[in-house]
Amino acid sequence: MDRNDEALRWLTRLITAVVPTTCRANGLLAAAYERHEEASTALAKFRELRPTTAQRNMFTPPGVGSPDYQEAKEKLKLTLGQIGLPE
């Protein structure tokens, strides 16, 4: 956990080099930014690509995946909510 710099590098590579409209990657990029302005910009791009996505439908249902995944998912949901992704 807390490897935002590494996540930023890989997500940016994915978005710019492979698939610029990779929607979920844009959402995860927003969560990886630690500065609010950059996070808000990335979230706006994500919402442009997937306007109906919210915290409740971005991730797998509760109970699916390992305990580590569940913990990481809850942290991501919290972060995305703090920068503006609706519940």
Phi and psi in radians as a Rosetta constraint file:
Dihedral C 1 N 2 CA 2 C 2 CIRCULARHARMONIC 0.942 0.35
Dihedral N 2 CA 2 C 2 N 3 CIRCULARHARMONIC 0.750 0.35
Dihedral C 2 N 3 CA 3 C 3 CIRCULARHARMONIC -2.021 0.35
Dihedral N 3 CA 3 C 3 N 4 CIRCULARHARMONIC 0.883 0.35
Dihedral C 3 N 4 CA 4 C 4 CIRCULARHARMONIC -1.049 0.35
Dihedral N 4 CA 4 C 4 N 5 CIRCULARHARMONIC -0.693 0.35
Dihedral C 4 N 5 CA 5 C 5 CIRCULARHARMONIC -1.055 0.35
Dihedral N 5 CA 5 C 5 N 6 CIRCULARHARMONIC -0.769 0.35
Dihedral C 5 N 6 CA 6 C 6 CIRCULARHARMONIC -1.144 0.35
Dihedral N 6 CA 6 C 6 N 7 CIRCULARHARMONIC -0.738 0.35
Dihedral C 6 N 7 CA 7 C 7 CIRCULARHARMONIC -1.070 0.35
Dihedral N 7 CA 7 C 7 N 8 CIRCULARHARMONIC -0.727 0.35
Dihedral C 7 N 8 CA 8 C 8 CIRCULARHARMONIC -1.042 0.35
Dihedral N 8 CA 8 C 8 N 9 CIRCULARHARMONIC -0.778 0.35
Dihedral C 8 N 9 CA 9 C 9 CIRCULARHARMONIC -1.054 0.35
Dihedral N 9 CA 9 C 9 N 10 CIRCULARHARMONIC -0.850 0.35
Dihedral C 9 N 10 CA 10 C 10 CIRCULARHARMONIC -1.244 0.35
Dihedral N 10 CA 10 C 10 N 11 CIRCULARHARMONIC -0.707 0.35
Dihedral C 10 N 11 CA 11 C 11 CIRCULARHARMONIC -1.163 0.35
Dihedral N 11 CA 11 C 11 N 12 CIRCULARHARMONIC -0.694 0.35
Dihedral C 11 N 12 CA 12 C 12 CIRCULARHARMONIC -1.108 0.35
Dihedral N 12 CA 12 C 12 N 13 CIRCULARHARMONIC -0.726 0.35
Dihedral C 12 N 13 CA 13 C 13 CIRCULARHARMONIC -1.061 0.35
Dihedral N 13 CA 13 C 13 N 14 CIRCULARHARMONIC -0.775 0.35
Dihedral C 13 N 14 CA 14 C 14 CIRCULARHARMONIC -1.058 0.35
Dihedral N 14 CA 14 C 14 N 15 CIRCULARHARMONIC -0.828 0.35
Dihedral C 14 N 15 CA 15 C 15 CIRCULARHARMONIC -1.208 0.35
Dihedral N 15 CA 15 C 15 N 16 CIRCULARHARMONIC -0.760 0.35
Dihedral C 15 N 16 CA 16 C 16 CIRCULARHARMONIC -1.466 0.35
Dihedral N 16 CA 16 C 16 N 17 CIRCULARHARMONIC -0.598 0.35
Dihedral C 16 N 17 CA 17 C 17 CIRCULARHARMONIC -1.707 0.35
Dihedral N 17 CA 17 C 17 N 18 CIRCULARHARMONIC -0.507 0.35
Dihedral C 17 N 18 CA 18 C 18 CIRCULARHARMONIC -1.844 0.35
Dihedral N 18 CA 18 C 18 N 19 CIRCULARHARMONIC -1.151 0.35
Dihedral C 18 N 19 CA 19 C 19 CIRCULARHARMONIC -2.417 0.35
Dihedral N 19 CA 19 C 19 N 20 CIRCULARHARMONIC 1.690 0.35
Dihedral C 19 N 20 CA 20 C 20 CIRCULARHARMONIC -1.019 0.35
Dihedral N 20 CA 20 C 20 N 21 CIRCULARHARMONIC -0.426 0.35
Dihedral C 20 N 21 CA 21 C 21 CIRCULARHARMONIC -1.812 0.35
Dihedral N 21 CA 21 C 21 N 22 CIRCULARHARMONIC 0.402 0.35
Dihedral C 21 N 22 CA 22 C 22 CIRCULARHARMONIC -1.146 0.35
Dihedral N 22 CA 22 C 22 N 23 CIRCULARHARMONIC 1.775 0.35
Dihedral C 22 N 23 CA 23 C 23 CIRCULARHARMONIC -1.077 0.35
Dihedral N 23 CA 23 C 23 N 24 CIRCULARHARMONIC -0.938 0.35
Dihedral C 23 N 24 CA 24 C 24 CIRCULARHARMONIC -1.079 0.35
Dihedral N 24 CA 24 C 24 N 25 CIRCULARHARMONIC -0.644 0.35
Dihedral C 24 N 25 CA 25 C 25 CIRCULARHARMONIC -1.076 0.35
Dihedral N 25 CA 25 C 25 N 26 CIRCULARHARMONIC -0.664 0.35
Dihedral C 25 N 26 CA 26 C 26 CIRCULARHARMONIC -1.112 0.35
Dihedral N 26 CA 26 C 26 N 27 CIRCULARHARMONIC -0.672 0.35
Dihedral C 26 N 27 CA 27 C 27 CIRCULARHARMONIC -1.156 0.35
Dihedral N 27 CA 27 C 27 N 28 CIRCULARHARMONIC -0.742 0.35
Dihedral C 27 N 28 CA 28 C 28 CIRCULARHARMONIC -1.181 0.35
Dihedral N 28 CA 28 C 28 N 29 CIRCULARHARMONIC -0.587 0.35
Dihedral C 28 N 29 CA 29 C 29 CIRCULARHARMONIC -1.067 0.35
Dihedral N 29 CA 29 C 29 N 30 CIRCULARHARMONIC -0.742 0.35
Dihedral C 29 N 30 CA 30 C 30 CIRCULARHARMONIC -1.021 0.35
Dihedral N 30 CA 30 C 30 N 31 CIRCULARHARMONIC -0.738 0.35
Dihedral C 30 N 31 CA 31 C 31 CIRCULARHARMONIC -1.211 0.35
Dihedral N 31 CA 31 C 31 N 32 CIRCULARHARMONIC -0.523 0.35
Dihedral C 31 N 32 CA 32 C 32 CIRCULARHARMONIC -1.316 0.35
Dihedral N 32 CA 32 C 32 N 33 CIRCULARHARMONIC -0.467 0.35
Dihedral C 32 N 33 CA 33 C 33 CIRCULARHARMONIC -1.166 0.35
Dihedral N 33 CA 33 C 33 N 34 CIRCULARHARMONIC 2.418 0.35
Dihedral C 33 N 34 CA 34 C 34 CIRCULARHARMONIC -1.733 0.35
Dihedral N 34 CA 34 C 34 N 35 CIRCULARHARMONIC -0.214 0.35
Dihedral C 34 N 35 CA 35 C 35 CIRCULARHARMONIC -1.741 0.35
Dihedral N 35 CA 35 C 35 N 36 CIRCULARHARMONIC 2.250 0.35
Dihedral C 35 N 36 CA 36 C 36 CIRCULARHARMONIC -1.016 0.35
Dihedral N 36 CA 36 C 36 N 37 CIRCULARHARMONIC -0.706 0.35
Dihedral C 36 N 37 CA 37 C 37 CIRCULARHARMONIC -1.093 0.35
Dihedral N 37 CA 37 C 37 N 38 CIRCULARHARMONIC -0.814 0.35
Dihedral C 37 N 38 CA 38 C 38 CIRCULARHARMONIC -1.149 0.35
Dihedral N 38 CA 38 C 38 N 39 CIRCULARHARMONIC -0.690 0.35
Dihedral C 38 N 39 CA 39 C 39 CIRCULARHARMONIC -1.106 0.35
Dihedral N 39 CA 39 C 39 N 40 CIRCULARHARMONIC -0.749 0.35
Dihedral C 39 N 40 CA 40 C 40 CIRCULARHARMONIC -1.113 0.35
Dihedral N 40 CA 40 C 40 N 41 CIRCULARHARMONIC -0.687 0.35
Dihedral C 40 N 41 CA 41 C 41 CIRCULARHARMONIC -1.133 0.35
Dihedral N 41 CA 41 C 41 N 42 CIRCULARHARMONIC -0.789 0.35
Dihedral C 41 N 42 CA 42 C 42 CIRCULARHARMONIC -1.132 0.35
Dihedral N 42 CA 42 C 42 N 43 CIRCULARHARMONIC -0.682 0.35
Dihedral C 42 N 43 CA 43 C 43 CIRCULARHARMONIC -1.158 0.35
Dihedral N 43 CA 43 C 43 N 44 CIRCULARHARMONIC -0.667 0.35
Dihedral C 43 N 44 CA 44 C 44 CIRCULARHARMONIC -1.057 0.35
Dihedral N 44 CA 44 C 44 N 45 CIRCULARHARMONIC -0.727 0.35
Dihedral C 44 N 45 CA 45 C 45 CIRCULARHARMONIC -1.106 0.35
Dihedral N 45 CA 45 C 45 N 46 CIRCULARHARMONIC -0.778 0.35
Dihedral C 45 N 46 CA 46 C 46 CIRCULARHARMONIC -1.034 0.35
Dihedral N 46 CA 46 C 46 N 47 CIRCULARHARMONIC -0.793 0.35
Dihedral C 46 N 47 CA 47 C 47 CIRCULARHARMONIC -1.170 0.35
Dihedral N 47 CA 47 C 47 N 48 CIRCULARHARMONIC -0.530 0.35
Dihedral C 47 N 48 CA 48 C 48 CIRCULARHARMONIC -1.143 0.35
Dihedral N 48 CA 48 C 48 N 49 CIRCULARHARMONIC -0.720 0.35
Dihedral C 48 N 49 CA 49 C 49 CIRCULARHARMONIC -1.330 0.35
Dihedral N 49 CA 49 C 49 N 50 CIRCULARHARMONIC -0.589 0.35
Dihedral C 49 N 50 CA 50 C 50 CIRCULARHARMONIC -2.395 0.35
Dihedral N 50 CA 50 C 50 N 51 CIRCULARHARMONIC 1.310 0.35
Dihedral C 50 N 51 CA 51 C 51 CIRCULARHARMONIC -1.133 0.35
Dihedral N 51 CA 51 C 51 N 52 CIRCULARHARMONIC -0.382 0.35
Dihedral C 51 N 52 CA 52 C 52 CIRCULARHARMONIC -1.650 0.35
Dihedral N 52 CA 52 C 52 N 53 CIRCULARHARMONIC -0.016 0.35
Dihedral C 52 N 53 CA 53 C 53 CIRCULARHARMONIC -1.309 0.35
Dihedral N 53 CA 53 C 53 N 54 CIRCULARHARMONIC 2.387 0.35
Dihedral C 53 N 54 CA 54 C 54 CIRCULARHARMONIC -2.378 0.35
Dihedral N 54 CA 54 C 54 N 55 CIRCULARHARMONIC 3.070 0.35
Dihedral C 54 N 55 CA 55 C 55 CIRCULARHARMONIC -1.000 0.35
Dihedral N 55 CA 55 C 55 N 56 CIRCULARHARMONIC -0.669 0.35
Dihedral C 55 N 56 CA 56 C 56 CIRCULARHARMONIC -1.195 0.35
Dihedral N 56 CA 56 C 56 N 57 CIRCULARHARMONIC -0.425 0.35
Dihedral C 56 N 57 CA 57 C 57 CIRCULARHARMONIC -2.106 0.35
Dihedral N 57 CA 57 C 57 N 58 CIRCULARHARMONIC 0.209 0.35
Dihedral C 57 N 58 CA 58 C 58 CIRCULARHARMONIC -1.513 0.35
Dihedral N 58 CA 58 C 58 N 59 CIRCULARHARMONIC -0.453 0.35
Dihedral C 58 N 59 CA 59 C 59 CIRCULARHARMONIC -2.069 0.35
Dihedral N 59 CA 59 C 59 N 60 CIRCULARHARMONIC 2.987 0.35
Dihedral C 59 N 60 CA 60 C 60 CIRCULARHARMONIC -1.120 0.35
Dihedral N 60 CA 60 C 60 N 61 CIRCULARHARMONIC 2.773 0.35
Dihedral C 60 N 61 CA 61 C 61 CIRCULARHARMONIC -1.104 0.35
Dihedral N 61 CA 61 C 61 N 62 CIRCULARHARMONIC 2.778 0.35
Dihedral C 61 N 62 CA 62 C 62 CIRCULARHARMONIC -0.972 0.35
Dihedral N 62 CA 62 C 62 N 63 CIRCULARHARMONIC 2.488 0.35
Dihedral C 62 N 63 CA 63 C 63 CIRCULARHARMONIC 1.541 0.35
Dihedral N 63 CA 63 C 63 N 64 CIRCULARHARMONIC -0.174 0.35
Dihedral C 63 N 64 CA 64 C 64 CIRCULARHARMONIC -1.623 0.35
Dihedral N 64 CA 64 C 64 N 65 CIRCULARHARMONIC 2.195 0.35
Dihedral C 64 N 65 CA 65 C 65 CIRCULARHARMONIC 1.803 0.35
Dihedral N 65 CA 65 C 65 N 66 CIRCULARHARMONIC 2.978 0.35
Dihedral C 65 N 66 CA 66 C 66 CIRCULARHARMONIC -1.238 0.35
Dihedral N 66 CA 66 C 66 N 67 CIRCULARHARMONIC 2.863 0.35
Dihedral C 66 N 67 CA 67 C 67 CIRCULARHARMONIC -1.017 0.35
Dihedral N 67 CA 67 C 67 N 68 CIRCULARHARMONIC -0.644 0.35
Dihedral C 67 N 68 CA 68 C 68 CIRCULARHARMONIC -1.097 0.35
Dihedral N 68 CA 68 C 68 N 69 CIRCULARHARMONIC -0.749 0.35
Dihedral C 68 N 69 CA 69 C 69 CIRCULARHARMONIC -1.087 0.35
Dihedral N 69 CA 69 C 69 N 70 CIRCULARHARMONIC -0.781 0.35
Dihedral C 69 N 70 CA 70 C 70 CIRCULARHARMONIC -1.037 0.35
Dihedral N 70 CA 70 C 70 N 71 CIRCULARHARMONIC -0.747 0.35
Dihedral C 70 N 71 CA 71 C 71 CIRCULARHARMONIC -1.114 0.35
Dihedral N 71 CA 71 C 71 N 72 CIRCULARHARMONIC -0.803 0.35
Dihedral C 71 N 72 CA 72 C 72 CIRCULARHARMONIC -1.115 0.35
Dihedral N 72 CA 72 C 72 N 73 CIRCULARHARMONIC -0.698 0.35
Dihedral C 72 N 73 CA 73 C 73 CIRCULARHARMONIC -1.067 0.35
Dihedral N 73 CA 73 C 73 N 74 CIRCULARHARMONIC -0.774 0.35
Dihedral C 73 N 74 CA 74 C 74 CIRCULARHARMONIC -1.128 0.35
Dihedral N 74 CA 74 C 74 N 75 CIRCULARHARMONIC -0.662 0.35
Dihedral C 74 N 75 CA 75 C 75 CIRCULARHARMONIC -1.137 0.35
Dihedral N 75 CA 75 C 75 N 76 CIRCULARHARMONIC -0.746 0.35
Dihedral C 75 N 76 CA 76 C 76 CIRCULARHARMONIC -1.101 0.35
Dihedral N 76 CA 76 C 76 N 77 CIRCULARHARMONIC -0.763 0.35
Dihedral C 76 N 77 CA 77 C 77 CIRCULARHARMONIC -1.054 0.35
Dihedral N 77 CA 77 C 77 N 78 CIRCULARHARMONIC -0.744 0.35
Dihedral C 77 N 78 CA 78 C 78 CIRCULARHARMONIC -1.083 0.35
Dihedral N 78 CA 78 C 78 N 79 CIRCULARHARMONIC -0.831 0.35
Dihedral C 78 N 79 CA 79 C 79 CIRCULARHARMONIC -1.080 0.35
Dihedral N 79 CA 79 C 79 N 80 CIRCULARHARMONIC -0.821 0.35
Dihedral C 79 N 80 CA 80 C 80 CIRCULARHARMONIC -1.091 0.35
Dihedral N 80 CA 80 C 80 N 81 CIRCULARHARMONIC -0.644 0.35
Dihedral C 80 N 81 CA 81 C 81 CIRCULARHARMONIC -1.131 0.35
Dihedral N 81 CA 81 C 81 N 82 CIRCULARHARMONIC -0.680 0.35
Dihedral C 81 N 82 CA 82 C 82 CIRCULARHARMONIC -1.150 0.35
Dihedral N 82 CA 82 C 82 N 83 CIRCULARHARMONIC -0.497 0.35
Dihedral C 82 N 83 CA 83 C 83 CIRCULARHARMONIC -1.715 0.35
Dihedral N 83 CA 83 C 83 N 84 CIRCULARHARMONIC 0.036 0.35
Dihedral C 83 N 84 CA 84 C 84 CIRCULARHARMONIC 2.147 0.35
Dihedral N 84 CA 84 C 84 N 85 CIRCULARHARMONIC 0.013 0.35
Dihedral C 84 N 85 CA 85 C 85 CIRCULARHARMONIC -1.316 0.35
Dihedral N 85 CA 85 C 85 N 86 CIRCULARHARMONIC 2.161 0.35
Dihedral C 85 N 86 CA 86 C 86 CIRCULARHARMONIC -1.127 0.35
Dihedral N 86 CA 86 C 86 N 87 CIRCULARHARMONIC 2.725 0.35
